[in-house]
Amino acid sequence: MELVGALETLSTVTCAGALVIWMSIGTLSRSERSEEFAQRLMVLFCFVAAGSLFGLHYAGGAIFGSRNLARVMAVVCIAVGLSATLNIKGKEVQGEPNPHAIRRARLAEEE
């Protein structure tokens, strides 16, 4: 039973760490070095969380009363970890013009 408790604690701490980094990525992305560090730390947290969640499932633990939820959350952690490796700073991802760029273009036309 101690293993299940340790896996629950580890998964909770790593998921919370990844969440905090995800919420503050805008602040952490002010320099390329801090952005890269934050991304790598988030990937590490996500993969450790996924491993602990898989371990929790196979050790017989449960999350919110469901044994299968740990596996689902582990897969979500893997997906978030993989997406955190993408560096999209400064790249057009939506394919639509940025409202700030449109405003700057209009101001340039008026001058």
N, C-alpha and C positions, 0 to 999 in steps of 0.2 A: 504494500500500500504506500510505502514511502516513495517508490519510483513514480507512481501516478501523481502524487502531490508535487514532486520535483518537476515532472514534465508539465503539469498545469502551471506552476509558477514560472518556469522557463518560457513557456508559450505566451503567457500573459505579459511578461516583461518585454519580450522581443516584439510582440505585436504592438504593444503600447509605444515602444521606442520607434518602430517604423511609422506609426501613426503620427507621432510628434514631429518626426523629420518631414513627413509628407505635408503636414499642415504648415510647417515653417520653411518650406523649400524656397519660397519667394525671397525671404530674408537671407537664407543661406546661399542663394545664387548670385549674390552681389559681386563675387569674384569667381573666376574660373576654378581656382584652387579649392575654395570652400564648397563650390557646387560639386566638384568631382568627389571630394571627401564625403559630402552628405549622400551623394548617390551610392558610393561604395558602402557606406555604413548602412544605408537603407537596404541594399541588396543583401548584405550580411545578416541583418536583422530578419528580413523576410525568409531567407533560406533556413536560418536556425529555427525560426518559428514554424516553418513547414516541417522540418525534421522532427521537432518536438511534438507537433500535432499528429504526425503520422505515428510517432512512438506512443503518444497518449492513446490513440485509437487501438493500436495493437497490444497495449498493456491493459486494456479493459476500462480505460477512463471515459468520461463523458463530458460534453460541454452543453450547458443549459439542459441537462437531462437527456441528451441525444448522443448515442455512441457514433453515429454516422456523420454528425456535424463536424467532427474534428478532421475527417478526411476531406470534406468539402472546403473547409477553411484552409487546409494545407495547400490544396490546389490553387485557391485564390491567392495565398501568400506567394506561391511560385510565380503566378502570373504577374503579380505586382512587382516582385523582385526582378523578373525579366524586363518588365516595362521600365523599371527604374534605371536600367543600364543604358537606355536610349538617351542620347544627348540631343535635345531638340532646340537648344538655345539659339535664337536668331534665325531659325528656319521656318518657312511658311508651311504650316501643317493643315490648315483648314482649306486652303485654296481660295479663300475670299480675301478681299482687301481689308487691311487694318483701318479702323475708323480714324486713327491718329494720322496715318499716312494720307488718307483722303483729305483730311483737314489741311495738312501741310501742303498738299498739291493744290488745293483751292486757294490758299493764301499766296502760294507762289504764282498762280495764274493772275490773281488780282494785282500783283505788283508790277 
